[in-house]
């Protein structure tokens, strides 16, 4: 269990509601709006397998199709795959999420496994040459 300022994380359903409230009611990967047949799921930007924590900063809302098809692919790799498929992934939201997670890790400490993975994803996103100034 993680101790510190982020220790009291809400349960999964509450985190999902918080993520949708924060990011809007569309899938980060394909852009489809959430509705009856397309409910939101919680997606870990840095996968649990890579040491990603179950913190709000590491969670975004994705449709079930995108969540399951992504598998263990890195977020930037999956973003590029979504673009190839002609979908409308929210690159700015992904950048915000990765940056927010990096700040949370810097603040809270720990997460040794997630750090190098996160740094590599941020570098790859920057190399895409996009400006995130809205």
C-alpha positions in Angstrom: 0.0 0.0 0.0 1.3 3.5 -0.9 1.6 5.9 2.0 1.7 9.7 1.8 -0.6 12.3 0.5 -2.0 10.0 -2.2 -2.7 7.2 0.2 -6.5 7.6 0.4 -7.3 6.8 -3.2 -11.1 6.4 -3.9 -12.4 3.0 -5.0 -12.3 2.1 -8.7 -15.9 3.3 -9.5 -15.2 6.6 -7.8 -11.9 7.0 -9.6 -13.6 6.3 -12.9 -16.2 9.0 -12.2 -13.4 11.4 -11.2 -11.5 10.7 -14.4 -14.5 11.3 -16.6 -15.3 14.5 -14.7 -11.7 15.7 -15.2 -11.2 14.6 -18.8 -14.6 14.7 -20.4 -16.9 11.8 -21.6 -15.0 10.6 -24.6 -12.5 7.7 -25.1 -8.9 9.1 -24.9 -7.9 6.7 -27.8 -10.7 6.7 -30.3 -12.7 9.8 -29.4 -16.0 8.0 -29.2 -18.4 9.6 -26.7 -19.4 7.3 -23.8 -23.0 6.2 -23.9 -25.1 3.2 -23.1 -23.3 0.8 -25.5 -19.9 2.4 -25.0 -19.4 2.7 -21.2 -16.1 4.2 -19.9 -13.5 2.0 -18.4 -10.4 2.9 -16.3 -7.2 2.7 -18.3 -3.8 2.9 -16.7 -1.5 5.2 -18.8 1.6 3.5 -17.4 0.4 -0.2 -17.3 0.4 -2.0 -13.9 2.8 -4.5 -15.5 5.3 -1.6 -15.9 4.9 -0.5 -12.3 2.2 2.1 -13.0 0.3 3.0 -9.8 -3.5 3.0 -9.4 -3.5 6.8 -8.8 -5.9 9.2 -10.5 -2.8 10.8 -12.2 -2.2 7.4 -14.0 -5.8 6.8 -15.0 -7.7 8.0 -18.1 -11.1 7.0 -19.4 -11.2 4.6 -22.4 -13.8 2.5 -24.1 -13.6 -1.2 -23.5 -12.6 -1.9 -27.1 -9.5 0.4 -26.9 -8.7 -0.7 -23.3 -8.6 -4.3 -24.3 -7.0 -3.9 -27.7 -4.2 -1.8 -26.4 -3.0 -4.7 -24.2 0.5 -4.0 -22.9 1.5 -1.5 -25.6 3.0 1.7 -24.5 0.6 4.8 -24.5 2.5 6.6 -27.3 2.8 3.5 -29.4 -1.0 2.9 -29.0 -1.7 6.6 -29.7 0.2 6.2 -33.0 -1.7 3.0 -33.8 -5.0 4.8 -33.2 -4.0 7.5 -35.6 -3.1 4.9 -38.2 -6.6 3.4 -37.8 -8.1 6.8 -38.5 -9.4 7.3 -35.0 -9.3 10.6 -33.1 -7.1 10.1 -30.0 -6.7 12.9 -27.6 -2.9 13.5 -27.7 -3.2 16.6 -25.5 -5.0 14.6 -22.8 -2.3 11.9 -23.0 0.4 14.5 -22.6 -1.4 16.1 -19.7 -1.8 12.7 -18.0 1.9 11.7 -18.5 3.1 15.1 -17.2 0.7 14.9 -14.2 1.9 11.4 -13.3 5.5 12.5 -13.5 4.7 15.4 -11.2 2.9 13.1 -8.7 5.8 10.7 -8.7 8.3 13.5 -8.1 6.1 14.8 -5.2 5.3 11.4 -3.6 8.5 9.5 -4.4 8.7 5.7 -5.0 7.5 4.2 -8.2 11.0 3.1 -9.2 9.8 0.7 -11.9 7.4 3.3 -13.4 9.9 6.2 -13.7 12.1 5.0 -16.6 9.1 3.8 -18.6 7.3 7.1 -18.0 10.4 9.2 -18.9 10.7 7.2 -22.2 7.1 7.8 -23.0 7.4 11.5 -22.4 10.5 11.7 -24.6 8.7 9.8 -27.4 5.7 12.1 -27.1 7.9 15.2 -27.4 9.7 13.7 -30.4 6.3 13.6 -32.2 6.9 17.3 -32.5 3.5 18.4 -31.3 2.9 21.6 -29.3 0.6 21.1 -26.4 -0.1 24.8 -25.9 -3.9 25.0 -26.2 
